[in-house]
Amino acid sequence: MHTDFYQQRRDQAAFKLLKDFLNDDVDLVELEHVLNDMLLHYLRPAHEWNISREHALYAIDNSEILMRLLRKMREFGMKEELI
């Protein structure tokens, strides 16, 4: 019983969070493009910028998580017709 109650509260909290974020006129596609541009700028070799393989993989892994979050939020918004 308690498990269902807490799961329901978590679902409601997640829904409210997504709804608030999606109602703020945030363009998730544009945000994803900015994220990609920032990642490419960070990884692009430049004079006196020799990023280690470890840091490059860390940046790629984290950007993948953020891109997946943005895409899922966009899908959610389209299903709920919030955006």
mmCIF file of the N, C-alpha and C atoms, coordinates in Angstrom:
data_MODEL
# 
_entry.id   MODEL 
# 
loop_
_atom_site.group_PDB 
_atom_site.id 
_atom_site.type_symbol 
_atom_site.label_atom_id 
_atom_site.label_alt_id 
_atom_site.label_comp_id 
_atom_site.label_asym_id 
_atom_site.label_entity_id 
_atom_site.label_seq_id 
_atom_site.pdbx_PDB_ins_code 
_atom_site.Cartn_x 
_atom_site.Cartn_y 
_atom_site.Cartn_z 
_atom_site.occupancy 
_atom_site.B_iso_or_equiv 
_atom_site.pdbx_formal_charge 
_atom_site.auth_seq_id 
_atom_site.auth_comp_id 
_atom_site.auth_asym_id 
_atom_site.auth_atom_id 
_atom_site.pdbx_PDB_model_num 
ATOM 1   N N  . MET A 1 1  ? 0.817  -1.192 0.000   1.00 0.00 ? 1  MET A N  1 
ATOM 2   C CA . MET A 1 1  ? 0.000  0.000  0.000   1.00 0.00 ? 1  MET A CA 1 
ATOM 3   C C  . MET A 1 1  ? 0.867  1.265  0.000   1.00 0.00 ? 1  MET A C  1 
ATOM 4   N N  . HIS A 1 2  ? 1.845  1.285  0.907   1.00 0.00 ? 2  HIS A N  1 
ATOM 5   C CA . HIS A 1 2  ? 2.730  2.446  0.972   1.00 0.00 ? 2  HIS A CA 1 
ATOM 6   C C  . HIS A 1 2  ? 3.532  2.597  -0.307  1.00 0.00 ? 2  HIS A C  1 
ATOM 7   N N  . THR A 1 3  ? 3.933  1.473  -0.881  1.00 0.00 ? 3  THR A N  1 
ATOM 8   C CA . THR A 1 3  ? 4.724  1.522  -2.107  1.00 0.00 ? 3  THR A CA 1 
ATOM 9   C C  . THR A 1 3  ? 3.935  2.176  -3.227  1.00 0.00 ? 3  THR A C  1 
ATOM 10  N N  . ASP A 1 4  ? 2.671  1.817  -3.373  1.00 0.00 ? 4  ASP A N  1 
ATOM 11  C CA . ASP A 1 4  ? 1.828  2.426  -4.402  1.00 0.00 ? 4  ASP A CA 1 
ATOM 12  C C  . ASP A 1 4  ? 1.656  3.920  -4.160  1.00 0.00 ? 4  ASP A C  1 
ATOM 13  N N  . PHE A 1 5  ? 1.469  4.285  -2.909  1.00 0.00 ? 5  PHE A N  1 
ATOM 14  C CA . PHE A 1 5  ? 1.298  5.689  -2.556  1.00 0.00 ? 5  PHE A CA 1 
ATOM 15  C C  . PHE A 1 5  ? 2.542  6.500  -2.914  1.00 0.00 ? 5  PHE A C  1 
ATOM 16  N N  . TYR A 1 6  ? 3.711  5.996  -2.533  1.00 0.00 ? 6  TYR A N  1 
ATOM 17  C CA . TYR A 1 6  ? 4.953  6.715  -2.822  1.00 0.00 ? 6  TYR A CA 1 
ATOM 18  C C  . TYR A 1 6  ? 5.255  6.744  -4.314  1.00 0.00 ? 6  TYR A C  1 
ATOM 19  N N  . GLN A 1 7  ? 4.941  5.672  -5.009  1.00 0.00 ? 7  GLN A N  1 
ATOM 20  C CA . GLN A 1 7  ? 5.148  5.653  -6.458  1.00 0.00 ? 7  GLN A CA 1 
ATOM 21  C C  . GLN A 1 7  ? 4.238  6.676  -7.130  1.00 0.00 ? 7  GLN A C  1 
ATOM 22  N N  . GLN A 1 8  ? 3.025  6.769  -6.658  1.00 0.00 ? 8  GLN A N  1 
ATOM 23  C CA . GLN A 1 8  ? 2.082  7.738  -7.203  1.00 0.00 ? 8  GLN A CA 1 
ATOM 24  C C  . GLN A 1 8  ? 2.572  9.167  -6.944  1.00 0.00 ? 8  GLN A C  1 
ATOM 25  N N  . ARG A 1 9  ? 3.092  9.419  -5.749  1.00 0.00 ? 9  ARG A N  1 
ATOM 26  C CA . ARG A 1 9  ? 3.632  10.747 -5.429  1.00 0.00 ? 9  ARG A CA 1 
ATOM 27  C C  . ARG A 1 9  ? 4.832  11.077 -6.307  1.00 0.00 ? 9  ARG A C  1 
ATOM 28  N N  . ARG A 1 10 ? 5.692  10.087 -6.544  1.00 0.00 ? 10 ARG A N  1 
ATOM 29  C CA . ARG A 1 10 ? 6.854  10.318 -7.413  1.00 0.00 ? 10 ARG A CA 1 
ATOM 30  C C  . ARG A 1 10 ? 6.410  10.614 -8.835  1.00 0.00 ? 10 ARG A C  1 
ATOM 31  N N  . ASP A 1 11 ? 5.427  9.869  -9.323  1.00 0.00 ? 11 ASP A N  1 
ATOM 32  C CA . ASP A 1 11 ? 4.913  10.094 -10.674 1.00 0.00 ? 11 ASP A CA 1 
ATOM 33  C C  . ASP A 1 11 ? 4.306  11.487 -10.800 1.00 0.00 ? 11 ASP A C  1 
ATOM 34  N N  . GLN A 1 12 ? 3.553  11.899 -9.795  1.00 0.00 ? 12 GLN A N  1 
ATOM 35  C CA . GLN A 1 12 ? 2.948  13.230 -9.816  1.00 0.00 ? 12 GLN A CA 1 
ATOM 36  C C  . GLN A 1 12 ? 4.014  14.319 -9.775  1.00 0.00 ? 12 GLN A C  1 
ATOM 37  N N  . ALA A 1 13 ? 5.032  14.118 -8.969  1.00 0.00 ? 13 ALA A N  1 
ATOM 38  C CA . ALA A 1 13 ? 6.118  15.100 -8.884  1.00 0.00 ? 13 ALA A CA 1 
ATOM 39  C C  . ALA A 1 13 ? 6.857  15.200 -10.214 1.00 0.00 ? 13 ALA A C  1 
ATOM 40  N N  . ALA A 1 14 ? 7.121  14.059 -10.835 1.00 0.00 ? 14 ALA A N  1 
ATOM 41  C CA . ALA A 1 14 ? 7.801  14.058 -12.133 1.00 0.00 ? 14 ALA A CA 1 
ATOM 42  C C  . ALA A 1 14 ? 6.940  14.755 -13.178 1.00 0.00 ? 14 ALA A C  1 
ATOM 43  N N  . PHE A 1 15 ? 5.650  14.480 -13.167 1.00 0.00 ? 15 PHE A N  1 
ATOM 44  C CA . PHE A 1 15 ? 4.745  15.114 -14.124 1.00 0.00 ? 15 PHE A CA 1 
ATOM 45  C C  . PHE A 1 15 ? 4.725  16.623 -13.921 1.00 0.00 ? 15 PHE A C  1 
ATOM 46  N N  . LYS A 1 16 ? 4.640  17.075 -12.662 1.00 0.00 ? 16 LYS A N  1 
ATOM 47  C CA . LYS A 1 16 ? 4.630  18.508 -12.387 1.00 0.00 ? 16 LYS A CA 1 
ATOM 48  C C  . LYS A 1 16 ? 5.925  19.167 -12.837 1.00 0.00 ? 16 LYS A C  1 
ATOM 49  N N  . LEU A 1 17 ? 7.038  18.509 -12.585 1.00 0.00 ? 17 LEU A N  1 
ATOM 50  C CA . LEU A 1 17 ? 8.330  19.054 -12.993 1.00 0.00 ? 17 LEU A CA 1 
ATOM 51  C C  . LEU A 1 17 ? 8.404  19.201 -14.507 1.00 0.00 ? 17 LEU A C  1 
ATOM 52  N N  . LEU A 1 18 ? 8.039  18.157 -15.221 1.00 0.00 ? 18 LEU A N  1 
ATOM 53  C CA . LEU A 1 18 ? 8.062  18.216 -16.681 1.00 0.00 ? 18 LEU A CA 1 
ATOM 54  C C  . LEU A 1 18 ? 7.091  19.262 -17.204 1.00 0.00 ? 18 LEU A C  1 
ATOM 55  N N  . LYS A 1 19 ? 5.910  19.297 -16.636 1.00 0.00 ? 19 LYS A N  1 
ATOM 56  C CA . LYS A 1 19 ? 4.902  20.254 -17.085 1.00 0.00 ? 19 LYS A CA 1 
ATOM 57  C C  . LYS A 1 19 ? 5.390  21.682 -16.884 1.00 0.00 ? 19 LYS A C  1 
ATOM 58  N N  . ASP A 1 20 ? 5.960  21.975 -15.718 1.00 0.00 ? 20 ASP A N  1 
ATOM 59  C CA . ASP A 1 20 ? 6.481  23.316 -15.454 1.00 0.00 ? 20 ASP A CA 1 
ATOM 60  C C  . ASP A 1 20 ? 7.597  23.673 -16.422 1.00 0.00 ? 20 ASP A C  1 
ATOM 61  N N  . PHE A 1 21 ? 8.500  22.751 -16.665 1.00 0.00 ? 21 PHE A N  1 
ATOM 62  C CA . PHE A 1 21 ? 9.624  23.006 -17.560 1.00 0.00 ? 21 PHE A CA 1 
ATOM 63  C C  . PHE A 1 21 ? 9.139  23.221 -18.985 1.00 0.00 ? 21 PHE A C  1 
ATOM 64  N N  . LEU A 1 22 ? 8.212  22.390 -19.436 1.00 0.00 ? 22 LEU A N  1 
ATOM 65  C CA . LEU A 1 22 ? 7.733  22.473 -20.810 1.00 0.00 ? 22 LEU A CA 1 
ATOM 66  C C  . LEU A 1 22 ? 6.837  23.679 -21.031 1.00 0.00 ? 22 LEU A C  1 
ATOM 67  N N  . ASN A 1 23 ? 6.225  24.199 -19.994 1.00 0.00 ? 23 ASN A N  1 
ATOM 68  C CA . ASN A 1 23 ? 5.358  25.367 -20.129 1.00 0.00 ? 23 ASN A CA 1 
ATOM 69  C C  . ASN A 1 23 ? 6.128  26.680 -20.089 1.00 0.00 ? 23 ASN A C  1 
ATOM 70  N N  . ASP A 1 24 ? 7.426  26.633 -19.889 1.00 0.00 ? 24 ASP A N  1 
ATOM 71  C CA . ASP A 1 24 ? 8.239  27.847 -19.813 1.00 0.00 ? 24 ASP A CA 1 
ATOM 72  C C  . ASP A 1 24 ? 8.720  28.334 -21.170 1.00 0.00 ? 24 ASP A C  1 
ATOM 73  N N  . ASP A 1 25 ? 8.085  27.903 -22.241 1.00 0.00 ? 25 ASP A N  1 
ATOM 74  C CA . ASP A 1 25 ? 8.465  28.291 -23.604 1.00 0.00 ? 25 ASP A CA 1 
ATOM 75  C C  . ASP A 1 25 ? 9.923  27.975 -23.905 1.00 0.00 ? 25 ASP A C  1 
ATOM 76  N N  . VAL A 1 26 ? 10.382 26.839 -23.444 1.00 0.00 ? 26 VAL A N  1 
ATOM 77  C CA . VAL A 1 26 ? 11.738 26.380 -23.722 1.00 0.00 ? 26 VAL A CA 1 
ATOM 78  C C  . VAL A 1 26 ? 11.691 25.547 -24.993 1.00 0.00 ? 26 VAL A C  1 
ATOM 79  N N  . ASP A 1 27 ? 12.507 25.906 -25.958 1.00 0.00 ? 27 ASP A N  1 
ATOM 80  C CA . ASP A 1 27 ? 12.582 25.150 -27.205 1.00 0.00 ? 27 ASP A CA 1 
ATOM 81  C C  . ASP A 1 27 ? 13.585 24.021 -27.002 1.00 0.00 ? 27 ASP A C  1 
ATOM 82  N N  . LEU A 1 28 ? 13.074 22.812 -26.806 1.00 0.00 ? 28 LEU A N  1 
ATOM 83  C CA . LEU A 1 28 ? 13.944 21.677 -26.505 1.00 0.00 ? 28 LEU A CA 1 
ATOM 84  C C  . LEU A 1 28 ? 14.847 21.315 -27.677 1.00 0.00 ? 28 LEU A C  1 
ATOM 85  N N  . VAL A 1 29 ? 14.385 21.523 -28.897 1.00 0.00 ? 29 VAL A N  1 
ATOM 86  C CA . VAL A 1 29 ? 15.226 21.248 -30.071 1.00 0.00 ? 29 VAL A CA 1 
ATOM 87  C C  . VAL A 1 29 ? 16.401 22.212 -30.087 1.00 0.00 ? 29 VAL A C  1 
ATOM 88  N N  . GLU A 1 30 ? 16.123 23.481 -29.849 1.00 0.00 ? 30 GLU A N  1 
ATOM 89  C CA . GLU A 1 30 ? 17.190 24.483 -29.806 1.00 0.00 ? 30 GLU A CA 1 
ATOM 90  C C  . GLU A 1 30 ? 18.164 24.189 -28.671 1.00 0.00 ? 30 GLU A C  1 
ATOM 91  N N  . LEU A 1 31 ? 17.645 23.781 -27.538 1.00 0.00 ? 31 LEU A N  1 
ATOM 92  C CA . LEU A 1 31 ? 18.493 23.439 -26.400 1.00 0.00 ? 31 LEU A CA 1 
ATOM 93  C C  . LEU A 1 31 ? 19.400 22.257 -26.727 1.00 0.00 ? 31 LEU A C  1 
ATOM 94  N N  . GLU A 1 32 ? 18.867 21.282 -27.445 1.00 0.00 ? 32 GLU A N  1 
ATOM 95  C CA . GLU A 1 32 ? 19.682 20.137 -27.866 1.00 0.00 ? 32 GLU A CA 1 
ATOM 96  C C  . GLU A 1 32 ? 20.772 20.574 -28.841 1.00 0.00 ? 32 GLU A C  1 
ATOM 97  N N  . HIS A 1 33 ? 20.449 21.489 -29.748 1.00 0.00 ? 33 HIS A N  1 
ATOM 98  C CA . HIS A 1 33 ? 21.452 21.998 -30.694 1.00 0.00 ? 33 HIS A CA 1 
ATOM 99  C C  . HIS A 1 33 ? 22.565 22.741 -29.961 1.00 0.00 ? 33 HIS A C  1 
ATOM 100 N N  . VAL A 1 34 ? 22.198 23.537 -28.977 1.00 0.00 ? 34 VAL A N  1 
ATOM 101 C CA . VAL A 1 34 ? 23.200 24.262 -28.190 1.00 0.00 ? 34 VAL A CA 1 
ATOM 102 C C  . VAL A 1 34 ? 24.101 23.277 -27.455 1.00 0.00 ? 34 VAL A C  1 
ATOM 103 N N  . LEU A 1 35 ? 23.501 22.246 -26.887 1.00 0.00 ? 35 LEU A N  1 
ATOM 104 C CA . LEU A 1 35 ? 24.282 21.224 -26.191 1.00 0.00 ? 35 LEU A CA 1 
ATOM 105 C C  . LEU A 1 35 ? 25.279 20.565 -27.143 1.00 0.00 ? 35 LEU A C  1 
ATOM 106 N N  . ASN A 1 36 ? 24.828 20.212 -28.342 1.00 0.00 ? 36 ASN A N  1 
ATOM 107 C CA . ASN A 1 36 ? 25.721 19.600 -29.330 1.00 0.00 ? 36 ASN A CA 1 
ATOM 108 C C  . ASN A 1 36 ? 26.846 20.550 -29.727 1.00 0.00 ? 36 ASN A C  1 
ATOM 109 N N  . ASP A 1 37 ? 26.505 21.816 -29.952 1.00 0.00 ? 37 ASP A N  1 
ATOM 110 C CA . ASP A 1 37 ? 27.524 22.804 -30.316 1.00 0.00 ? 37 ASP A CA 1 
ATOM 111 C C  . ASP A 1 37 ? 28.558 22.972 -29.201 1.00 0.00 ? 37 ASP A C  1 
ATOM 112 N N  . MET A 1 38 ? 28.090 23.011 -27.957 1.00 0.00 ? 38 MET A N  1 
ATOM 113 C CA . MET A 1 38 ? 29.012 23.143 -26.831 1.00 0.00 ? 38 MET A CA 1 
ATOM 114 C C  . MET A 1 38 ? 29.926 21.928 -26.731 1.00 0.00 ? 38 MET A C  1 
ATOM 115 N N  . LEU A 1 39 ? 29.372 20.751 -26.935 1.00 0.00 ? 39 LEU A N  1 
ATOM 116 C CA . LEU A 1 39 ? 30.170 19.532 -26.870 1.00 0.00 ? 39 LEU A CA 1 
ATOM 117 C C  . LEU A 1 39 ? 31.245 19.534 -27.957 1.00 0.00 ? 39 LEU A C  1 
ATOM 118 N N  . LEU A 1 40 ? 30.857 19.873 -29.180 1.00 0.00 ? 40 LEU A N  1 
ATOM 119 C CA . LEU A 1 40 ? 31.831 19.906 -30.272 1.00 0.00 ? 40 LEU A CA 1 
ATOM 120 C C  . LEU A 1 40 ? 32.916 20.945 -30.010 1.00 0.00 ? 40 LEU A C  1 
ATOM 121 N N  . HIS A 1 41 ? 32.527 22.091 -29.494 1.00 0.00 ? 41 HIS A N  1 
ATOM 122 C CA . HIS A 1 41 ? 33.510 23.129 -29.177 1.00 0.00 ? 41 HIS A CA 1 
ATOM 123 C C  . HIS A 1 41 ? 34.481 22.641 -28.102 1.00 0.00 ? 41 HIS A C  1 
ATOM 124 N N  . TYR A 1 42 ? 33.961 21.930 -27.126 1.00 0.00 ? 42 TYR A N  1 
ATOM 125 C CA . TYR A 1 42 ? 34.793 21.416 -26.039 1.00 0.00 ? 42 TYR A CA 1 
ATOM 126 C C  . TYR A 1 42 ? 35.768 20.355 -26.540 1.00 0.00 ? 42 TYR A C  1 
ATOM 127 N N  . LEU A 1 43 ? 35.310 19.499 -27.448 1.00 0.00 ? 43 LEU A N  1 
ATOM 128 C CA . LEU A 1 43 ? 36.138 18.389 -27.912 1.00 0.00 ? 43 LEU A CA 1 
ATOM 129 C C  . LEU A 1 43 ? 37.081 18.762 -29.053 1.00 0.00 ? 43 LEU A C  1 
ATOM 130 N N  . ARG A 1 44 ? 36.808 19.859 -29.739 1.00 0.00 ? 44 ARG A N  1 
ATOM 131 C CA . ARG A 1 44 ? 37.618 20.237 -30.895 1.00 0.00 ? 44 ARG A CA 1 
ATOM 132 C C  . ARG A 1 44 ? 39.023 20.632 -30.456 1.00 0.00 ? 44 ARG A C  1 
ATOM 133 N N  . PRO A 1 45 ? 40.030 20.027 -31.075 1.00 0.00 ? 45 PRO A N  1 
ATOM 134 C CA . PRO A 1 45 ? 41.408 20.374 -30.706 1.00 0.00 ? 45 PRO A CA 1 
ATOM 135 C C  . PRO A 1 45 ? 41.732 21.827 -31.071 1.00 0.00 ? 45 PRO A C  1 
ATOM 136 N N  . ALA A 1 46 ? 42.477 22.459 -30.220 1.00 0.00 ? 46 ALA A N  1 
ATOM 137 C CA . ALA A 1 46 ? 42.896 23.832 -30.459 1.00 0.00 ? 46 ALA A CA 1 
ATOM 138 C C  . ALA A 1 46 ? 44.300 24.001 -29.886 1.00 0.00 ? 46 ALA A C  1 
ATOM 139 N N  . HIS A 1 47 ? 44.897 25.125 -30.185 1.00 0.00 ? 47 HIS A N  1 
ATOM 140 C CA . HIS A 1 47 ? 46.231 25.427 -29.690 1.00 0.00 ? 47 HIS A CA 1 
ATOM 141 C C  . HIS A 1 47 ? 46.224 25.382 -28.161 1.00 0.00 ? 47 HIS A C  1 
ATOM 142 N N  . GLU A 1 48 ? 47.137 24.626 -27.592 1.00 0.00 ? 48 GLU A N  1 
ATOM 143 C CA . GLU A 1 48 ? 47.283 24.463 -26.145 1.00 0.00 ? 48 GLU A CA 1 
ATOM 144 C C  . GLU A 1 48 ? 46.045 23.861 -25.477 1.00 0.00 ? 48 GLU A C  1 
ATOM 145 N N  . TRP A 1 49 ? 45.243 23.144 -26.226 1.00 0.00 ? 49 TRP A N  1 
ATOM 146 C CA . TRP A 1 49 ? 44.088 22.453 -25.640 1.00 0.00 ? 49 TRP A CA 1 
ATOM 147 C C  . TRP A 1 49 ? 44.163 21.010 -26.083 1.00 0.00 ? 49 TRP A C  1 
ATOM 148 N N  . ASN A 1 50 ? 44.698 20.205 -25.227 1.00 0.00 ? 50 ASN A N  1 
ATOM 149 C CA . ASN A 1 50 ? 44.873 18.790 -25.528 1.00 0.00 ? 50 ASN A CA 1 
ATOM 150 C C  . ASN A 1 50 ? 44.051 18.001 -24.516 1.00 0.00 ? 50 ASN A C  1 
ATOM 151 N N  . ILE A 1 51 ? 42.789 17.843 -24.804 1.00 0.00 ? 51 ILE A N  1 
ATOM 152 C CA . ILE A 1 51 ? 41.887 17.167 -23.872 1.00 0.00 ? 51 ILE A CA 1 
ATOM 153 C C  . ILE A 1 51 ? 42.244 15.684 -23.812 1.00 0.00 ? 51 ILE A C  1 
ATOM 154 N N  . SER A 1 52 ? 42.231 15.150 -22.625 1.00 0.00 ? 52 SER A N  1 
ATOM 155 C CA . SER A 1 52 ? 42.572 13.731 -22.465 1.00 0.00 ? 52 SER A CA 1 
ATOM 156 C C  . SER A 1 52 ? 41.415 12.860 -22.945 1.00 0.00 ? 52 SER A C  1 
ATOM 157 N N  . ARG A 1 53 ? 41.746 11.640 -23.271 1.00 0.00 ? 53 ARG A N  1 
ATOM 158 C CA . ARG A 1 53 ? 40.715 10.689 -23.712 1.00 0.00 ? 53 ARG A CA 1 
ATOM 159 C C  . ARG A 1 53 ? 39.677 10.496 -22.611 1.00 0.00 ? 53 ARG A C  1 
ATOM 160 N N  . GLU A 1 54 ? 40.134 10.441 -21.375 1.00 0.00 ? 54 GLU A N  1 
ATOM 161 C CA . GLU A 1 54 ? 39.226 10.259 -20.239 1.00 0.00 ? 54 GLU A CA 1 
ATOM 162 C C  . GLU A 1 54 ? 38.213 11.402 -20.145 1.00 0.00 ? 54 GLU A C  1 
ATOM 163 N N  . HIS A 1 55 ? 38.682 12.639 -20.278 1.00 0.00 ? 55 HIS A N  1 
ATOM 164 C CA . HIS A 1 55 ? 37.778 13.789 -20.207 1.00 0.00 ? 55 HIS A CA 1 
ATOM 165 C C  . HIS A 1 55 ? 36.847 13.846 -21.416 1.00 0.00 ? 55 HIS A C  1 
ATOM 166 N N  . ALA A 1 56 ? 37.339 13.471 -22.571 1.00 0.00 ? 56 ALA A N  1 
ATOM 167 C CA . ALA A 1 56 ? 36.493 13.452 -23.769 1.00 0.00 ? 56 ALA A CA 1 
ATOM 168 C C  . ALA A 1 56 ? 35.366 12.438 -23.613 1.00 0.00 ? 56 ALA A C  1 
ATOM 169 N N  . LEU A 1 57 ? 35.691 11.243 -23.135 1.00 0.00 ? 57 LEU A N  1 
ATOM 170 C CA . LEU A 1 57 ? 34.661 10.220 -22.931 1.00 0.00 ? 57 LEU A CA 1 
ATOM 171 C C  . LEU A 1 57 ? 33.660 10.653 -21.866 1.00 0.00 ? 57 LEU A C  1 
ATOM 172 N N  . TYR A 1 58 ? 34.143 11.303 -20.829 1.00 0.00 ? 58 TYR A N  1 
ATOM 173 C CA . TYR A 1 58 ? 33.264 11.804 -19.774 1.00 0.00 ? 58 TYR A CA 1 
ATOM 174 C C  . TYR A 1 58 ? 32.276 12.829 -20.343 1.00 0.00 ? 58 TYR A C  1 
ATOM 175 N N  . ALA A 1 59 ? 32.773 13.745 -21.161 1.00 0.00 ? 59 ALA A N  1 
ATOM 176 C CA . ALA A 1 59 ? 31.912 14.763 -21.769 1.00 0.00 ? 59 ALA A CA 1 
ATOM 177 C C  . ALA A 1 59 ? 30.891 14.126 -22.707 1.00 0.00 ? 59 ALA A C  1 
ATOM 178 N N  . ILE A 1 60 ? 31.325 13.160 -23.500 1.00 0.00 ? 60 ILE A N  1 
ATOM 179 C CA . ILE A 1 60 ? 30.413 12.485 -24.432 1.00 0.00 ? 60 ILE A CA 1 
ATOM 180 C C  . ILE A 1 60 ? 29.339 11.720 -23.669 1.00 0.00 ? 60 ILE A C  1 
ATOM 181 N N  . ASP A 1 61 ? 29.739 10.987 -22.649 1.00 0.00 ? 61 ASP A N  1 
ATOM 182 C CA . ASP A 1 61 ? 28.769 10.218 -21.860 1.00 0.00 ? 61 ASP A CA 1 
ATOM 183 C C  . ASP A 1 61 ? 27.733 11.126 -21.206 1.00 0.00 ? 61 ASP A C  1 
ATOM 184 N N  . ASN A 1 62 ? 28.186 12.214 -20.618 1.00 0.00 ? 62 ASN A N  1 
ATOM 185 C CA . ASN A 1 62 ? 27.250 13.137 -19.967 1.00 0.00 ? 62 ASN A CA 1 
ATOM 186 C C  . ASN A 1 62 ? 26.352 13.837 -20.971 1.00 0.00 ? 62 ASN A C  1 
ATOM 187 N N  . SER A 1 63 ? 26.886 14.185 -22.127 1.00 0.00 ? 63 SER A N  1 
ATOM 188 C CA . SER A 1 63 ? 26.047 14.839 -23.127 1.00 0.00 ? 63 SER A CA 1 
ATOM 189 C C  . SER A 1 63 ? 24.991 13.870 -23.654 1.00 0.00 ? 63 SER A C  1 
ATOM 190 N N  . GLU A 1 64 ? 25.345 12.593 -23.738 1.00 0.00 ? 64 GLU A N  1 
ATOM 191 C CA . GLU A 1 64 ? 24.371 11.596 -24.191 1.00 0.00 ? 64 GLU A CA 1 
ATOM 192 C C  . GLU A 1 64 ? 23.197 11.509 -23.215 1.00 0.00 ? 64 GLU A C  1 
ATOM 193 N N  . ILE A 1 65 ? 23.495 11.569 -21.939 1.00 0.00 ? 65 ILE A N  1 
ATOM 194 C CA . ILE A 1 65 ? 22.439 11.538 -20.923 1.00 0.00 ? 65 ILE A CA 1 
ATOM 195 C C  . ILE A 1 65 ? 21.530 12.758 -21.072 1.00 0.00 ? 65 ILE A C  1 
ATOM 196 N N  . LEU A 1 66 ? 22.131 13.929 -21.238 1.00 0.00 ? 66 LEU A N  1 
ATOM 197 C CA . LEU A 1 66 ? 21.336 15.146 -21.377 1.00 0.00 ? 66 LEU A CA 1 
ATOM 198 C C  . LEU A 1 66 ? 20.525 15.148 -22.665 1.00 0.00 ? 66 LEU A C  1 
ATOM 199 N N  . MET A 1 67 ? 21.110 14.673 -23.765 1.00 0.00 ? 67 MET A N  1 
ATOM 200 C CA . MET A 1 67 ? 20.362 14.609 -25.020 1.00 0.00 ? 67 MET A CA 1 
ATOM 201 C C  . MET A 1 67 ? 19.179 13.658 -24.899 1.00 0.00 ? 67 MET A C  1 
ATOM 202 N N  . ARG A 1 68 ? 19.407 12.521 -24.252 1.00 0.00 ? 68 ARG A N  1 
ATOM 203 C CA . ARG A 1 68 ? 18.315 11.563 -24.068 1.00 0.00 ? 68 ARG A CA 1 
ATOM 204 C C  . ARG A 1 68 ? 17.204 12.179 -23.210 1.00 0.00 ? 68 ARG A C  1 
ATOM 205 N N  . LEU A 1 69 ? 17.583 12.903 -22.163 1.00 0.00 ? 69 LEU A N  1 
ATOM 206 C CA . LEU A 1 69 ? 16.603 13.577 -21.320 1.00 0.00 ? 69 LEU A CA 1 
ATOM 207 C C  . LEU A 1 69 ? 15.797 14.594 -22.128 1.00 0.00 ? 69 LEU A C  1 
ATOM 208 N N  . LEU A 1 70 ? 16.476 15.415 -22.912 1.00 0.00 ? 70 LEU A N  1 
ATOM 209 C CA . LEU A 1 70 ? 15.783 16.415 -23.722 1.00 0.00 ? 70 LEU A CA 1 
ATOM 210 C C  . LEU A 1 70 ? 14.836 15.769 -24.722 1.00 0.00 ? 70 LEU A C  1 
ATOM 211 N N  . ARG A 1 71 ? 15.275 14.705 -25.366 1.00 0.00 ? 71 ARG A N  1 
ATOM 212 C CA . ARG A 1 71 ? 14.424 14.028 -26.351 1.00 0.00 ? 71 ARG A CA 1 
ATOM 213 C C  . ARG A 1 71 ? 13.210 13.385 -25.698 1.00 0.00 ? 71 ARG A C  1 
ATOM 214 N N  . LYS A 1 72 ? 13.406 12.759 -24.551 1.00 0.00 ? 72 LYS A N  1 
ATOM 215 C CA . LYS A 1 72 ? 12.278 12.141 -23.839 1.00 0.00 ? 72 LYS A CA 1 
ATOM 216 C C  . LYS A 1 72 ? 11.301 13.209 -23.350 1.00 0.00 ? 72 LYS A C  1 
ATOM 217 N N  . MET A 1 73 ? 11.824 14.341 -22.911 1.00 0.00 ? 73 MET A N  1 
ATOM 218 C CA . MET A 1 73 ? 10.949 15.430 -22.487 1.00 0.00 ? 73 MET A CA 1 
ATOM 219 C C  . MET A 1 73 ? 10.138 15.946 -23.665 1.00 0.00 ? 73 MET A C  1 
ATOM 220 N N  . ARG A 1 74 ? 10.775 16.055 -24.827 1.00 0.00 ? 74 ARG A N  1 
ATOM 221 C CA . ARG A 1 74 ? 10.064 16.515 -26.020 1.00 0.00 ? 74 ARG A CA 1 
ATOM 222 C C  . ARG A 1 74 ? 8.968  15.524 -26.395 1.00 0.00 ? 74 ARG A C  1 
ATOM 223 N N  . GLU A 1 75 ? 9.277  14.221 -26.348 1.00 0.00 ? 75 GLU A N  1 
ATOM 224 C CA . GLU A 1 75 ? 8.273  13.195 -26.635 1.00 0.00 ? 75 GLU A CA 1 
ATOM 225 C C  . GLU A 1 75 ? 7.120  13.287 -25.644 1.00 0.00 ? 75 GLU A C  1 
ATOM 226 N N  . PHE A 1 76 ? 7.448  13.461 -24.372 1.00 0.00 ? 76 PHE A N  1 
ATOM 227 C CA . PHE A 1 76 ? 6.427  13.576 -23.334 1.00 0.00 ? 76 PHE A CA 1 
ATOM 228 C C  . PHE A 1 76 ? 5.532  14.783 -23.598 1.00 0.00 ? 76 PHE A C  1 
ATOM 229 N N  . GLY A 1 77 ? 6.148  15.904 -23.922 1.00 0.00 ? 77 GLY A N  1 
ATOM 230 C CA . GLY A 1 77 ? 5.384  17.119 -24.196 1.00 0.00 ? 77 GLY A CA 1 
ATOM 231 C C  . GLY A 1 77 ? 4.464  16.971 -25.383 1.00 0.00 ? 77 GLY A C  1 
ATOM 232 N N  . MET A 1 78 ? 4.917  16.270 -26.411 1.00 0.00 ? 78 MET A N  1 
ATOM 233 C CA . MET A 1 78 ? 4.073  16.060 -27.584 1.00 0.00 ? 78 MET A CA 1 
ATOM 234 C C  . MET A 1 78 ? 2.902  15.143 -27.253 1.00 0.00 ? 78 MET A C  1 
ATOM 235 N N  . LYS A 1 79 ? 3.153  14.123 -26.458 1.00 0.00 ? 79 LYS A N  1 
ATOM 236 C CA . LYS A 1 79 ? 2.074  13.209 -26.061 1.00 0.00 ? 79 LYS A CA 1 
ATOM 237 C C  . LYS A 1 79 ? 1.041  13.929 -25.211 1.00 0.00 ? 79 LYS A C  1 
ATOM 238 N N  . GLU A 1 80 ? 1.517  14.780 -24.327 1.00 0.00 ? 80 GLU A N  1 
ATOM 239 C CA . GLU A 1 80 ? 0.619  15.498 -23.421 1.00 0.00 ? 80 GLU A CA 1 
ATOM 240 C C  . GLU A 1 80 ? 0.123  16.806 -24.034 1.00 0.00 ? 80 GLU A C  1 
ATOM 241 N N  . GLU A 1 81 ? 0.612  17.125 -25.236 1.00 0.00 ? 81 GLU A N  1 
ATOM 242 C CA . GLU A 1 81 ? 0.256  18.359 -25.937 1.00 0.00 ? 81 GLU A CA 1 
ATOM 243 C C  . GLU A 1 81 ? 0.539  19.587 -25.083 1.00 0.00 ? 81 GLU A C  1 
ATOM 244 N N  . LEU A 1 82 ? 1.690  19.553 -24.421 1.00 0.00 ? 82 LEU A N  1 
ATOM 245 C CA . LEU A 1 82 ? 2.086  20.677 -23.578 1.00 0.00 ? 82 LEU A CA 1 
ATOM 246 C C  . LEU A 1 82 ? 2.934  21.679 -24.336 1.00 0.00 ? 82 LEU A C  1 
ATOM 247 N N  . ILE A 1 83 ? 3.574  21.210 -25.414 1.00 0.00 ? 83 ILE A N  1 
ATOM 248 C CA . ILE A 1 83 ? 4.431  22.141 -26.153 1.00 0.00 ? 83 ILE A CA 1 
ATOM 249 C C  . ILE A 1 83 ? 3.904  22.322 -27.550 1.00 0.00 ? 83 ILE A C  1 
# 
